[in-house]
C-alpha cells in the first residue's frame, strides 16, 4: 500500500469521523442557562468545542488508518482480489 493510498484513507476517514463527532455534546442556545444572542437561531451551539473534536477525530482516525493498513498489508483481506471479482 503506497503512502498516497494511506493518506487518501486517512483524509476521507478523518472527514467522515469529524462530521459524526460534530453533534456530540453540543447544547443549543435554547437548552443553556445563558441568554440567547439576538438575531441568532435558538438551536445554534453555545460552545461547539471544535478543537477538542478535531483532536479526538485525529486520534480515532490514526487508529482506524493503522488498522486498515495492517489488514491490507497482512493479506487477511485482499482488496485487489475483491476489485478484480467486481469487474469480471
PDB file with SEQRES, HELIX, SHEET and CRYST1 records, atoms N, CA, C and O in Angstrom:
SEQRES   1 A   88  UNK UNK UNK UNK UNK UNK UNK UNK UNK UNK UNK UNK UNK          
SEQRES   2 A   88  UNK UNK UNK UNK UNK UNK UNK UNK UNK UNK UNK UNK UNK          
SEQRES   3 A   88  UNK UNK UNK UNK UNK UNK UNK UNK UNK UNK UNK UNK UNK          
SEQRES   4 A   88  UNK UNK UNK UNK UNK UNK UNK UNK UNK UNK UNK UNK UNK          
SEQRES   5 A   88  UNK UNK UNK UNK UNK UNK UNK UNK UNK UNK UNK UNK UNK          
SEQRES   6 A   88  UNK UNK UNK UNK UNK UNK UNK UNK UNK UNK UNK UNK UNK          
SEQRES   7 A   88  UNK UNK UNK UNK UNK UNK UNK UNK UNK UNK                      
HELIX    1 AA1 UNK A    3  UNK A   21  1                                  19    
HELIX    2 AA2 UNK A   50  UNK A   74  1                                  25    
HELIX    3 AA3 UNK A   79  UNK A   87  1                                   9    
CRYST1    1.000    1.000    1.000  90.00  90.00  90.00 P 1           1          
ATOM      1  N   UNK A   1       0.850  -1.173   0.000  1.00  0.00           N  
ATOM      2  CA  UNK A   1       0.000   0.000   0.000  1.00  0.00           C  
ATOM      3  C   UNK A   1       0.894   1.233   0.000  1.00  0.00           C  
ATOM      4  O   UNK A   1       1.763   1.372   0.861  1.00  0.00           O  
ATOM      5  N   UNK A   2       0.688   2.116  -0.947  1.00  0.00           N  
ATOM      6  CA  UNK A   2       1.546   3.296  -1.065  1.00  0.00           C  
ATOM      7  C   UNK A   2       1.133   4.376  -0.065  1.00  0.00           C  
ATOM      8  O   UNK A   2       0.054   4.323   0.525  1.00  0.00           O  
ATOM      9  N   UNK A   3       2.015   5.349   0.106  1.00  0.00           N  
ATOM     10  CA  UNK A   3       1.745   6.447   1.024  1.00  0.00           C  
ATOM     11  C   UNK A   3       0.553   7.272   0.550  1.00  0.00           C  
ATOM     12  O   UNK A   3      -0.184   7.824   1.367  1.00  0.00           O  
ATOM     13  N   UNK A   4       0.360   7.358  -0.749  1.00  0.00           N  
ATOM     14  CA  UNK A   4      -0.785   8.104  -1.289  1.00  0.00           C  
ATOM     15  C   UNK A   4      -2.089   7.417  -0.890  1.00  0.00           C  
ATOM     16  O   UNK A   4      -3.047   8.085  -0.502  1.00  0.00           O  
ATOM     17  N   UNK A   5      -2.131   6.102  -0.982  1.00  0.00           N  
ATOM     18  CA  UNK A   5      -3.333   5.366  -0.574  1.00  0.00           C  
ATOM     19  C   UNK A   5      -3.618   5.545   0.913  1.00  0.00           C  
ATOM     20  O   UNK A   5      -4.765   5.730   1.317  1.00  0.00           O  
ATOM     21  N   UNK A   6      -2.577   5.490   1.709  1.00  0.00           N  
ATOM     22  CA  UNK A   6      -2.751   5.663   3.157  1.00  0.00           C  
ATOM     23  C   UNK A   6      -3.272   7.062   3.464  1.00  0.00           C  
ATOM     24  O   UNK A   6      -4.163   7.225   4.298  1.00  0.00           O  
ATOM     25  N   UNK A   7      -2.718   8.076   2.790  1.00  0.00           N  
ATOM     26  CA  UNK A   7      -3.181   9.444   3.010  1.00  0.00           C  
ATOM     27  C   UNK A   7      -4.623   9.633   2.548  1.00  0.00           C  
ATOM     28  O   UNK A   7      -5.387  10.366   3.176  1.00  0.00           O  
ATOM     29  N   UNK A   8      -4.992   8.977   1.460  1.00  0.00           N  
ATOM     30  CA  UNK A   8      -6.381   9.066   0.994  1.00  0.00           C  
ATOM     31  C   UNK A   8      -7.333   8.444   2.012  1.00  0.00           C  
ATOM     32  O   UNK A   8      -8.378   9.019   2.316  1.00  0.00           O  
ATOM     33  N   UNK A   9      -6.979   7.275   2.538  1.00  0.00           N  
ATOM     34  CA  UNK A   9      -7.808   6.627   3.556  1.00  0.00           C  
ATOM     35  C   UNK A   9      -7.910   7.521   4.784  1.00  0.00           C  
ATOM     36  O   UNK A   9      -8.992   7.683   5.349  1.00  0.00           O  
ATOM     37  N   UNK A  10      -6.779   8.105   5.199  1.00  0.00           N  
ATOM     38  CA  UNK A  10      -6.773   8.981   6.366  1.00  0.00           C  
ATOM     39  C   UNK A  10      -7.653  10.207   6.135  1.00  0.00           C  
ATOM     40  O   UNK A  10      -8.472  10.550   6.987  1.00  0.00           O  
ATOM     41  N   UNK A  11      -7.492  10.869   4.992  1.00  0.00           N  
ATOM     42  CA  UNK A  11      -8.226  12.099   4.704  1.00  0.00           C  
ATOM     43  C   UNK A  11      -9.732  11.855   4.646  1.00  0.00           C  
ATOM     44  O   UNK A  11     -10.502  12.591   5.263  1.00  0.00           O  
ATOM     45  N   UNK A  12     -10.150  10.843   3.921  1.00  0.00           N  
ATOM     46  CA  UNK A  12     -11.583  10.552   3.795  1.00  0.00           C  
ATOM     47  C   UNK A  12     -12.161  10.116   5.141  1.00  0.00           C  
ATOM     48  O   UNK A  12     -13.254  10.542   5.515  1.00  0.00           O  
ATOM     49  N   UNK A  13     -11.436   9.276   5.863  1.00  0.00           N  
ATOM     50  CA  UNK A  13     -11.900   8.811   7.172  1.00  0.00           C  
ATOM     51  C   UNK A  13     -11.982   9.957   8.168  1.00  0.00           C  
ATOM     52  O   UNK A  13     -12.909  10.017   8.975  1.00  0.00           O  
ATOM     53  N   UNK A  14     -11.005  10.876   8.113  1.00  0.00           N  
ATOM     54  CA  UNK A  14     -10.996  11.992   9.053  1.00  0.00           C  
ATOM     55  C   UNK A  14     -12.264  12.814   8.900  1.00  0.00           C  
ATOM     56  O   UNK A  14     -12.912  13.146   9.892  1.00  0.00           O  
ATOM     57  N   UNK A  15     -12.623  13.144   7.674  1.00  0.00           N  
ATOM     58  CA  UNK A  15     -13.813  13.968   7.469  1.00  0.00           C  
ATOM     59  C   UNK A  15     -15.088  13.220   7.846  1.00  0.00           C  
ATOM     60  O   UNK A  15     -15.999  13.814   8.423  1.00  0.00           O  
ATOM     61  N   UNK A  16     -15.169  11.946   7.536  1.00  0.00           N  
ATOM     62  CA  UNK A  16     -16.363  11.174   7.903  1.00  0.00           C  
ATOM     63  C   UNK A  16     -16.524  11.108   9.419  1.00  0.00           C  
ATOM     64  O   UNK A  16     -17.625  11.287   9.938  1.00  0.00           O  
ATOM     65  N   UNK A  17     -15.430  10.854  10.122  1.00  0.00           N  
ATOM     66  CA  UNK A  17     -15.489  10.774  11.586  1.00  0.00           C  
ATOM     67  C   UNK A  17     -15.752  12.154  12.180  1.00  0.00           C  
ATOM     68  O   UNK A  17     -16.502  12.272  13.149  1.00  0.00           O  
ATOM     69  N   UNK A  18     -15.155  13.186  11.622  1.00  0.00           N  
ATOM     70  CA  UNK A  18     -15.368  14.537  12.125  1.00  0.00           C  
ATOM     71  C   UNK A  18     -16.836  14.949  12.032  1.00  0.00           C  
ATOM     72  O   UNK A  18     -17.387  15.522  12.973  1.00  0.00           O  
ATOM     73  N   UNK A  19     -17.463  14.657  10.900  1.00  0.00           N  
ATOM     74  CA  UNK A  19     -18.885  15.020  10.751  1.00  0.00           C  
ATOM     75  C   UNK A  19     -19.779  14.225  11.692  1.00  0.00           C  
ATOM     76  O   UNK A  19     -20.828  14.721  12.101  1.00  0.00           O  
ATOM     77  N   UNK A  20     -19.392  13.009  12.043  1.00  0.00           N  
ATOM     78  CA  UNK A  20     -20.191  12.257  13.016  1.00  0.00           C  
ATOM     79  C   UNK A  20     -19.942  12.752  14.440  1.00  0.00           C  
ATOM     80  O   UNK A  20     -20.798  12.574  15.307  1.00  0.00           O  
ATOM     81  N   UNK A  21     -18.784  13.370  14.699  1.00  0.00           N  
ATOM     82  CA  UNK A  21     -18.469  13.884  16.036  1.00  0.00           C  
ATOM     83  C   UNK A  21     -19.075  15.262  16.299  1.00  0.00           C  
ATOM     84  O   UNK A  21     -19.213  15.660  17.456  1.00  0.00           O  
ATOM     85  N   UNK A  22     -19.435  15.991  15.252  1.00  0.00           N  
ATOM     86  CA  UNK A  22     -19.913  17.367  15.436  1.00  0.00           C  
ATOM     87  C   UNK A  22     -21.098  17.491  16.402  1.00  0.00           C  
ATOM     88  O   UNK A  22     -21.058  18.372  17.261  1.00  0.00           O  
ATOM     89  N   UNK A  23     -22.132  16.679  16.317  1.00  0.00           N  
ATOM     90  CA  UNK A  23     -23.258  16.885  17.225  1.00  0.00           C  
ATOM     91  C   UNK A  23     -23.050  16.341  18.647  1.00  0.00           C  
ATOM     92  O   UNK A  23     -23.901  16.560  19.508  1.00  0.00           O  
ATOM     93  N   UNK A  24     -21.963  15.654  18.907  1.00  0.00           N  
ATOM     94  CA  UNK A  24     -21.743  15.041  20.221  1.00  0.00           C  
ATOM     95  C   UNK A  24     -21.483  16.116  21.272  1.00  0.00           C  
ATOM     96  O   UNK A  24     -20.559  16.918  21.132  1.00  0.00           O  
ATOM     97  N   UNK A  25     -22.299  16.130  22.320  1.00  0.00           N  
ATOM     98  CA  UNK A  25     -22.108  17.032  23.446  1.00  0.00           C  
ATOM     99  C   UNK A  25     -22.447  18.484  23.199  1.00  0.00           C  
ATOM    100  O   UNK A  25     -22.054  19.341  23.991  1.00  0.00           O  
ATOM    101  N   UNK A  26     -23.155  18.791  22.142  1.00  0.00           N  
ATOM    102  CA  UNK A  26     -23.480  20.180  21.819  1.00  0.00           C  
ATOM    103  C   UNK A  26     -24.818  20.558  22.452  1.00  0.00           C  
ATOM    104  O   UNK A  26     -25.793  19.812  22.376  1.00  0.00           O  
ATOM    105  N   UNK A  27     -24.838  21.728  23.075  1.00  0.00           N  
ATOM    106  CA  UNK A  27     -26.080  22.283  23.619  1.00  0.00           C  
ATOM    107  C   UNK A  27     -26.452  23.500  22.789  1.00  0.00           C  
ATOM    108  O   UNK A  27     -25.608  24.340  22.476  1.00  0.00           O  
ATOM    109  N   UNK A  28     -27.714  23.581  22.442  1.00  0.00           N  
ATOM    110  CA  UNK A  28     -28.200  24.756  21.731  1.00  0.00           C  
ATOM    111  C   UNK A  28     -28.430  25.900  22.696  1.00  0.00           C  
ATOM    112  O   UNK A  28     -28.453  25.707  23.912  1.00  0.00           O  
ATOM    113  N   UNK A  29     -28.600  27.092  22.148  1.00  0.00           N  
ATOM    114  CA  UNK A  29     -28.843  28.262  22.996  1.00  0.00           C  
ATOM    115  C   UNK A  29     -30.127  28.118  23.799  1.00  0.00           C  
ATOM    116  O   UNK A  29     -30.218  28.600  24.928  1.00  0.00           O  
ATOM    117  N   UNK A  30     -31.116  27.455  23.213  1.00  0.00           N  
ATOM    118  CA  UNK A  30     -32.384  27.293  23.917  1.00  0.00           C  
ATOM    119  C   UNK A  30     -32.284  26.283  25.065  1.00  0.00           C  
ATOM    120  O   UNK A  30     -33.161  26.253  25.928  1.00  0.00           O  
ATOM    121  N   UNK A  31     -31.241  25.461  25.092  1.00  0.00           N  
ATOM    122  CA  UNK A  31     -31.058  24.471  26.152  1.00  0.00           C  
ATOM    123  C   UNK A  31     -30.171  24.971  27.289  1.00  0.00           C  
ATOM    124  O   UNK A  31     -30.150  24.372  28.365  1.00  0.00           O  
ATOM    125  N   UNK A  32     -29.446  26.050  27.066  1.00  0.00           N  
ATOM    126  CA  UNK A  32     -28.496  26.522  28.068  1.00  0.00           C  
ATOM    127  C   UNK A  32     -29.152  27.561  28.979  1.00  0.00           C  
ATOM    128  O   UNK A  32     -30.228  28.087  28.692  1.00  0.00           O  
ATOM    129  N   UNK A  33     -28.467  27.833  30.080  1.00  0.00           N  
ATOM    130  CA  UNK A  33     -28.963  28.812  31.043  1.00  0.00           C  
ATOM    131  C   UNK A  33     -28.586  30.237  30.653  1.00  0.00           C  
ATOM    132  O   UNK A  33     -29.105  31.199  31.219  1.00  0.00           O  
ATOM    133  N   UNK A  34     -27.688  30.368  29.689  1.00  0.00           N  
ATOM    134  CA  UNK A  34     -27.242  31.695  29.269  1.00  0.00           C  
ATOM    135  C   UNK A  34     -28.304  32.366  28.404  1.00  0.00           C  
ATOM    136  O   UNK A  34     -29.161  31.705  27.817  1.00  0.00           O  
ATOM    137  N   UNK A  35     -28.228  33.677  28.341  1.00  0.00           N  
ATOM    138  CA  UNK A  35     -29.163  34.435  27.496  1.00  0.00           C  
ATOM    139  C   UNK A  35     -28.843  34.183  26.028  1.00  0.00           C  
ATOM    140  O   UNK A  35     -27.685  34.025  25.642  1.00  0.00           O  
ATOM    141  N   UNK A  36     -29.903  34.152  25.219  1.00  0.00           N  
ATOM    142  CA  UNK A  36     -29.712  33.957  23.785  1.00  0.00           C  
ATOM    143  C   UNK A  36     -29.223  35.259  23.158  1.00  0.00           C  
ATOM    144  O   UNK A  36     -29.627  36.347  23.568  1.00  0.00           O  
ATOM    145  N   UNK A  37     -28.364  35.136  22.176  1.00  0.00           N  
ATOM    146  CA  UNK A  37     -27.867  36.292  21.437  1.00  0.00           C  
ATOM    147  C   UNK A  37     -28.933  36.684  20.420  1.00  0.00           C  
ATOM    148  O   UNK A  37     -29.413  35.845  19.657  1.00  0.00           O  
ATOM    149  N   UNK A  38     -29.297  37.953  20.415  1.00  0.00           N  
ATOM    150  CA  UNK A  38     -30.342  38.408  19.494  1.00  0.00           C  
ATOM    151  C   UNK A  38     -29.906  38.206  18.043  1.00  0.00           C  
ATOM    152  O   UNK A  38     -28.756  38.448  17.678  1.00  0.00           O  
ATOM    153  N   UNK A  39     -30.850  37.761  17.241  1.00  0.00           N  
ATOM    154  CA  UNK A  39     -30.592  37.582  15.817  1.00  0.00           C  
ATOM    155  C   UNK A  39     -30.002  36.236  15.440  1.00  0.00           C  
ATOM    156  O   UNK A  39     -29.714  35.998  14.267  1.00  0.00           O  
ATOM    157  N   UNK A  40     -29.815  35.351  16.410  1.00  0.00           N  
ATOM    158  CA  UNK A  40     -29.264  34.025  16.098  1.00  0.00           C  
ATOM    159  C   UNK A  40     -30.339  32.963  16.283  1.00  0.00           C  
ATOM    160  O   UNK A  40     -31.349  33.176  16.954  1.00  0.00           O  
ATOM    161  N   UNK A  41     -30.093  31.832  15.676  1.00  0.00           N  
ATOM    162  CA  UNK A  41     -31.027  30.717  15.773  1.00  0.00           C  
ATOM    163  C   UNK A  41     -30.986  30.126  17.180  1.00  0.00           C  
ATOM    164  O   UNK A  41     -29.904  29.991  17.751  1.00  0.00           O  
ATOM    165  N   UNK A  42     -32.139  29.770  17.754  1.00  0.00           N  
ATOM    166  CA  UNK A  42     -32.150  29.185  19.099  1.00  0.00           C  
ATOM    167  C   UNK A  42     -31.393  27.856  19.170  1.00  0.00           C  
ATOM    168  O   UNK A  42     -30.929  27.475  20.245  1.00  0.00           O  
ATOM    169  N   UNK A  43     -31.262  27.156  18.063  1.00  0.00           N  
ATOM    170  CA  UNK A  43     -30.551  25.882  18.055  1.00  0.00           C  
ATOM    171  C   UNK A  43     -29.059  26.011  17.823  1.00  0.00           C  
ATOM    172  O   UNK A  43     -28.352  25.005  17.786  1.00  0.00           O  
ATOM    173  N   UNK A  44     -28.565  27.242  17.665  1.00  0.00           N  
ATOM    174  CA  UNK A  44     -27.131  27.445  17.438  1.00  0.00           C  
ATOM    175  C   UNK A  44     -26.349  26.999  18.674  1.00  0.00           C  
ATOM    176  O   UNK A  44     -26.759  27.284  19.800  1.00  0.00           O  
ATOM    177  N   UNK A  45     -25.227  26.302  18.473  1.00  0.00           N  
ATOM    178  CA  UNK A  45     -24.478  25.792  19.623  1.00  0.00           C  
ATOM    179  C   UNK A  45     -23.872  26.910  20.465  1.00  0.00           C  
ATOM    180  O   UNK A  45     -23.424  27.935  19.952  1.00  0.00           O  
ATOM    181  N   UNK A  46     -23.875  26.672  21.786  1.00  0.00           N  
ATOM    182  CA  UNK A  46     -23.284  27.635  22.708  1.00  0.00           C  
ATOM    183  C   UNK A  46     -21.767  27.498  22.680  1.00  0.00           C  
ATOM    184  O   UNK A  46     -21.059  28.481  22.463  1.00  0.00           O  
ATOM    185  N   UNK A  47     -21.263  26.279  22.898  1.00  0.00           N  
ATOM    186  CA  UNK A  47     -19.821  26.014  22.870  1.00  0.00           C  
ATOM    187  C   UNK A  47     -19.590  24.773  22.012  1.00  0.00           C  
ATOM    188  O   UNK A  47     -19.700  23.655  22.515  1.00  0.00           O  
ATOM    189  N   UNK A  48     -19.272  24.945  20.730  1.00  0.00           N  
ATOM    190  CA  UNK A  48     -19.121  23.779  19.868  1.00  0.00           C  
ATOM    191  C   UNK A  48     -17.854  22.958  20.141  1.00  0.00           C  
ATOM    192  O   UNK A  48     -17.808  21.781  19.781  1.00  0.00           O  
ATOM    193  N   UNK A  49     -16.828  23.548  20.766  1.00  0.00           N  
ATOM    194  CA  UNK A  49     -15.573  22.859  21.111  1.00  0.00           C  
ATOM    195  C   UNK A  49     -14.973  22.132  19.905  1.00  0.00           C  
ATOM    196  O   UNK A  49     -14.686  20.937  19.972  1.00  0.00           O  
ATOM    197  N   UNK A  50     -14.787  22.855  18.816  1.00  0.00           N  
ATOM    198  CA  UNK A  50     -14.298  22.266  17.574  1.00  0.00           C  
ATOM    199  C   UNK A  50     -12.863  21.755  17.684  1.00  0.00           C  
ATOM    200  O   UNK A  50     -12.529  20.741  17.070  1.00  0.00           O  
ATOM    201  N   UNK A  51     -12.014  22.429  18.447  1.00  0.00           N  
ATOM    202  CA  UNK A  51     -10.631  21.973  18.576  1.00  0.00           C  
ATOM    203  C   UNK A  51     -10.560  20.613  19.272  1.00  0.00           C  
ATOM    204  O   UNK A  51      -9.819  19.731  18.837  1.00  0.00           O  
ATOM    205  N   UNK A  52     -11.326  20.442  20.347  1.00  0.00           N  
ATOM    206  CA  UNK A  52     -11.354  19.149  21.041  1.00  0.00           C  
ATOM    207  C   UNK A  52     -11.871  18.048  20.114  1.00  0.00           C  
ATOM    208  O   UNK A  52     -11.350  16.932  20.113  1.00  0.00           O  
ATOM    209  N   UNK A  53     -12.884  18.366  19.338  1.00  0.00           N  
ATOM    210  CA  UNK A  53     -13.449  17.377  18.421  1.00  0.00           C  
ATOM    211  C   UNK A  53     -12.468  17.037  17.307  1.00  0.00           C  
ATOM    212  O   UNK A  53     -12.396  15.886  16.877  1.00  0.00           O  
ATOM    213  N   UNK A  54     -11.715  18.024  16.838  1.00  0.00           N  
ATOM    214  CA  UNK A  54     -10.717  17.763  15.797  1.00  0.00           C  
ATOM    215  C   UNK A  54      -9.590  16.883  16.337  1.00  0.00           C  
ATOM    216  O   UNK A  54      -9.101  15.999  15.633  1.00  0.00           O  
ATOM    217  N   UNK A  55      -9.182  17.118  17.567  1.00  0.00           N  
ATOM    218  CA  UNK A  55      -8.127  16.293  18.177  1.00  0.00           C  
ATOM    219  C   UNK A  55      -8.621  14.869  18.376  1.00  0.00           C  
ATOM    220  O   UNK A  55      -7.910  13.918  18.050  1.00  0.00           O  
ATOM    221  N   UNK A  56      -9.824  14.709  18.905  1.00  0.00           N  
ATOM    222  CA  UNK A  56     -10.389  13.363  19.087  1.00  0.00           C  
ATOM    223  C   UNK A  56     -10.544  12.657  17.742  1.00  0.00           C  
ATOM    224  O   UNK A  56     -10.260  11.466  17.621  1.00  0.00           O  
ATOM    225  N   UNK A  57     -10.993  13.394  16.745  1.00  0.00           N  
ATOM    226  CA  UNK A  57     -11.158  12.824  15.413  1.00  0.00           C  
ATOM    227  C   UNK A  57      -9.820  12.345  14.864  1.00  0.00           C  
ATOM    228  O   UNK A  57      -9.743  11.270  14.271  1.00  0.00           O  
ATOM    229  N   UNK A  58      -8.773  13.128  15.055  1.00  0.00           N  
ATOM    230  CA  UNK A  58      -7.453  12.756  14.560  1.00  0.00           C  
ATOM    231  C   UNK A  58      -6.953  11.491  15.236  1.00  0.00           C  
ATOM    232  O   UNK A  58      -6.395  10.618  14.572  1.00  0.00           O  
ATOM    233  N   UNK A  59      -7.143  11.378  16.533  1.00  0.00           N  
ATOM    234  CA  UNK A  59      -6.711  10.177  17.256  1.00  0.00           C  
ATOM    235  C   UNK A  59      -7.463   8.944  16.761  1.00  0.00           C  
ATOM    236  O   UNK A  59      -6.856   7.906  16.499  1.00  0.00           O  
ATOM    237  N   UNK A  60      -8.765   9.060  16.637  1.00  0.00           N  
ATOM    238  CA  UNK A  60      -9.579   7.932  16.169  1.00  0.00           C  
ATOM    239  C   UNK A  60      -9.181   7.554  14.742  1.00  0.00           C  
ATOM    240  O   UNK A  60      -9.096   6.372  14.410  1.00  0.00           O  
ATOM    241  N   UNK A  61      -8.939   8.558  13.900  1.00  0.00           N  
ATOM    242  CA  UNK A  61      -8.595   8.303  12.511  1.00  0.00           C  
ATOM    243  C   UNK A  61      -7.219   7.654  12.374  1.00  0.00           C  
ATOM    244  O   UNK A  61      -7.024   6.797  11.513  1.00  0.00           O  
ATOM    245  N   UNK A  62      -6.272   8.050  13.207  1.00  0.00           N  
ATOM    246  CA  UNK A  62      -4.950   7.419  13.175  1.00  0.00           C  
ATOM    247  C   UNK A  62      -5.074   5.934  13.513  1.00  0.00           C  
ATOM    248  O   UNK A  62      -4.459   5.094  12.856  1.00  0.00           O  
ATOM    249  N   UNK A  63      -5.861   5.612  14.528  1.00  0.00           N  
ATOM    250  CA  UNK A  63      -6.063   4.216  14.898  1.00  0.00           C  
ATOM    251  C   UNK A  63      -6.759   3.457  13.769  1.00  0.00           C  
ATOM    252  O   UNK A  63      -6.348   2.351  13.418  1.00  0.00           O  
ATOM    253  N   UNK A  64      -7.803   4.044  13.206  1.00  0.00           N  
ATOM    254  CA  UNK A  64      -8.538   3.394  12.118  1.00  0.00           C  
ATOM    255  C   UNK A  64      -7.634   3.155  10.912  1.00  0.00           C  
ATOM    256  O   UNK A  64      -7.650   2.071  10.329  1.00  0.00           O  
ATOM    257  N   UNK A  65      -6.846   4.163  10.537  1.00  0.00           N  
ATOM    258  CA  UNK A  65      -5.963   4.034   9.384  1.00  0.00           C  
ATOM    259  C   UNK A  65      -4.892   2.982   9.634  1.00  0.00           C  
ATOM    260  O   UNK A  65      -4.542   2.227   8.726  1.00  0.00           O  
ATOM    261  N   UNK A  66      -4.367   2.923  10.852  1.00  0.00           N  
ATOM    262  CA  UNK A  66      -3.356   1.911  11.178  1.00  0.00           C  
ATOM    263  C   UNK A  66      -3.946   0.507  11.086  1.00  0.00           C  
ATOM    264  O   UNK A  66      -3.294  -0.404  10.575  1.00  0.00           O  
ATOM    265  N   UNK A  67      -5.167   0.323  11.572  1.00  0.00           N  
ATOM    266  CA  UNK A  67      -5.826  -0.981  11.476  1.00  0.00           C  
ATOM    267  C   UNK A  67      -6.096  -1.324  10.019  1.00  0.00           C  
ATOM    268  O   UNK A  67      -5.872  -2.458   9.596  1.00  0.00           O  
ATOM    269  N   UNK A  68      -6.572  -0.363   9.257  1.00  0.00           N  
ATOM    270  CA  UNK A  68      -6.830  -0.582   7.837  1.00  0.00           C  
ATOM    271  C   UNK A  68      -5.549  -0.969   7.108  1.00  0.00           C  
ATOM    272  O   UNK A  68      -5.544  -1.911   6.314  1.00  0.00           O  
ATOM    273  N   UNK A  69      -4.475  -0.254   7.372  1.00  0.00           N  
ATOM    274  CA  UNK A  69      -3.186  -0.555   6.739  1.00  0.00           C  
ATOM    275  C   UNK A  69      -2.714  -1.948   7.145  1.00  0.00           C  
ATOM    276  O   UNK A  69      -2.244  -2.713   6.302  1.00  0.00           O  
ATOM    277  N   UNK A  70      -2.837  -2.283   8.429  1.00  0.00           N  
ATOM    278  CA  UNK A  70      -2.418  -3.604   8.892  1.00  0.00           C  
ATOM    279  C   UNK A  70      -3.188  -4.730   8.221  1.00  0.00           C  
ATOM    280  O   UNK A  70      -2.601  -5.739   7.829  1.00  0.00           O  
ATOM    281  N   UNK A  71      -4.472  -4.566   8.090  1.00  0.00           N  
ATOM    282  CA  UNK A  71      -5.297  -5.588   7.433  1.00  0.00           C  
ATOM    283  C   UNK A  71      -4.943  -5.683   5.954  1.00  0.00           C  
ATOM    284  O   UNK A  71      -4.850  -6.784   5.411  1.00  0.00           O  
ATOM    285  N   UNK A  72      -4.748  -4.559   5.305  1.00  0.00           N  
ATOM    286  CA  UNK A  72      -4.429  -4.560   3.876  1.00  0.00           C  
ATOM    287  C   UNK A  72      -3.054  -5.180   3.615  1.00  0.00           C  
ATOM    288  O   UNK A  72      -2.882  -5.925   2.650  1.00  0.00           O  
ATOM    289  N   UNK A  73      -2.083  -4.877   4.467  1.00  0.00           N  
ATOM    290  CA  UNK A  73      -0.732  -5.400   4.266  1.00  0.00           C  
ATOM    291  C   UNK A  73      -0.593  -6.862   4.675  1.00  0.00           C  
ATOM    292  O   UNK A  73       0.250  -7.575   4.130  1.00  0.00           O  
ATOM    293  N   UNK A  74      -1.392  -7.311   5.609  1.00  0.00           N  
ATOM    294  CA  UNK A  74      -1.283  -8.698   6.069  1.00  0.00           C  
ATOM    295  C   UNK A  74      -1.841  -9.683   5.051  1.00  0.00           C  
ATOM    296  O   UNK A  74      -1.489 -10.862   5.057  1.00  0.00           O  
ATOM    297  N   UNK A  75      -2.705  -9.195   4.187  1.00  0.00           N  
ATOM    298  CA  UNK A  75      -3.323 -10.081   3.210  1.00  0.00           C  
ATOM    299  C   UNK A  75      -4.534 -10.810   3.766  1.00  0.00           C  
ATOM    300  O   UNK A  75      -5.108 -11.666   3.092  1.00  0.00           O  
ATOM    301  N   UNK A  76      -4.923 -10.481   4.980  1.00  0.00           N  
ATOM    302  CA  UNK A  76      -6.079 -11.127   5.591  1.00  0.00           C  
ATOM    303  C   UNK A  76      -7.325 -10.880   4.741  1.00  0.00           C  
ATOM    304  O   UNK A  76      -8.140 -11.778   4.534  1.00  0.00           O  
ATOM    305  N   UNK A  77      -7.455  -9.651   4.257  1.00  0.00           N  
ATOM    306  CA  UNK A  77      -8.489  -9.311   3.281  1.00  0.00           C  
ATOM    307  C   UNK A  77      -7.756  -8.760   2.068  1.00  0.00           C  
ATOM    308  O   UNK A  77      -7.001  -7.795   2.185  1.00  0.00           O  
ATOM    309  N   UNK A  78      -7.969  -9.357   0.921  1.00  0.00           N  
ATOM    310  CA  UNK A  78      -7.293  -8.937  -0.290  1.00  0.00           C  
ATOM    311  C   UNK A  78      -8.202  -7.995  -1.074  1.00  0.00           C  
ATOM    312  O   UNK A  78      -9.132  -8.436  -1.749  1.00  0.00           O  
ATOM    313  N   UNK A  79      -7.926  -6.704  -0.980  1.00  0.00           N  
ATOM    314  CA  UNK A  79      -8.758  -5.705  -1.643  1.00  0.00           C  
ATOM    315  C   UNK A  79      -8.610  -5.763  -3.157  1.00  0.00           C  
ATOM    316  O   UNK A  79      -9.558  -5.462  -3.881  1.00  0.00           O  
ATOM    317  N   UNK A  80      -7.440  -6.143  -3.642  1.00  0.00           N  
ATOM    318  CA  UNK A  80      -7.231  -6.246  -5.087  1.00  0.00           C  
ATOM    319  C   UNK A  80      -8.064  -7.380  -5.666  1.00  0.00           C  
ATOM    320  O   UNK A  80      -8.641  -7.239  -6.744  1.00  0.00           O  
ATOM    321  N   UNK A  81      -8.129  -8.497  -4.963  1.00  0.00           N  
ATOM    322  CA  UNK A  81      -8.917  -9.634  -5.428  1.00  0.00           C  
ATOM    323  C   UNK A  81     -10.395  -9.265  -5.449  1.00  0.00           C  
ATOM    324  O   UNK A  81     -11.126  -9.668  -6.354  1.00  0.00           O  
ATOM    325  N   UNK A  82     -10.837  -8.493  -4.448  1.00  0.00           N  
ATOM    326  CA  UNK A  82     -12.238  -8.076  -4.408  1.00  0.00           C  
ATOM    327  C   UNK A  82     -12.581  -7.183  -5.584  1.00  0.00           C  
ATOM    328  O   UNK A  82     -13.669  -7.306  -6.147  1.00  0.00           O  
ATOM    329  N   UNK A  83     -11.686  -6.287  -5.971  1.00  0.00           N  
ATOM    330  CA  UNK A  83     -11.959  -5.390  -7.091  1.00  0.00           C  
ATOM    331  C   UNK A  83     -11.909  -6.162  -8.416  1.00  0.00           C  
ATOM    332  O   UNK A  83     -12.667  -5.846  -9.333  1.00  0.00           O  
ATOM    333  N   UNK A  84     -11.039  -7.161  -8.533  1.00  0.00           N  
ATOM    334  CA  UNK A  84     -10.979  -7.966  -9.746  1.00  0.00           C  
ATOM    335  C   UNK A  84     -12.276  -8.753  -9.931  1.00  0.00           C  
ATOM    336  O   UNK A  84     -12.775  -8.867 -11.050  1.00  0.00           O  
ATOM    337  N   UNK A  85     -12.818  -9.290  -8.856  1.00  0.00           N  
ATOM    338  CA  UNK A  85     -14.072 -10.048  -8.939  1.00  0.00           C  
ATOM    339  C   UNK A  85     -15.232  -9.127  -9.296  1.00  0.00           C  
ATOM    340  O   UNK A  85     -16.155  -9.540  -9.997  1.00  0.00           O  
ATOM    341  N   UNK A  86     -15.197  -7.905  -8.830  1.00  0.00           N  
ATOM    342  CA  UNK A  86     -16.296  -6.975  -9.100  1.00  0.00           C  
ATOM    343  C   UNK A  86     -16.348  -6.579 -10.572  1.00  0.00           C  
ATOM    344  O   UNK A  86     -17.427  -6.334 -11.112  1.00  0.00           O  
ATOM    345  N   UNK A  87     -15.192  -6.517 -11.220  1.00  0.00           N  
ATOM    346  CA  UNK A  87     -15.145  -6.070 -12.610  1.00  0.00           C  
ATOM    347  C   UNK A  87     -15.039  -7.202 -13.630  1.00  0.00           C  
ATOM    348  O   UNK A  87     -14.908  -6.939 -14.825  1.00  0.00           O  
ATOM    349  N   UNK A  88     -15.092  -8.445 -13.182  1.00  0.00           N  
ATOM    350  CA  UNK A  88     -15.005  -9.548 -14.147  1.00  0.00           C  
ATOM    351  C   UNK A  88     -16.345 -10.213 -14.343  1.00  0.00           C  
ATOM    352  O   UNK A  88     -16.456 -11.161 -15.122  1.00  0.00           O  
TER     353      UNK A  88                                                      
END                                                                             
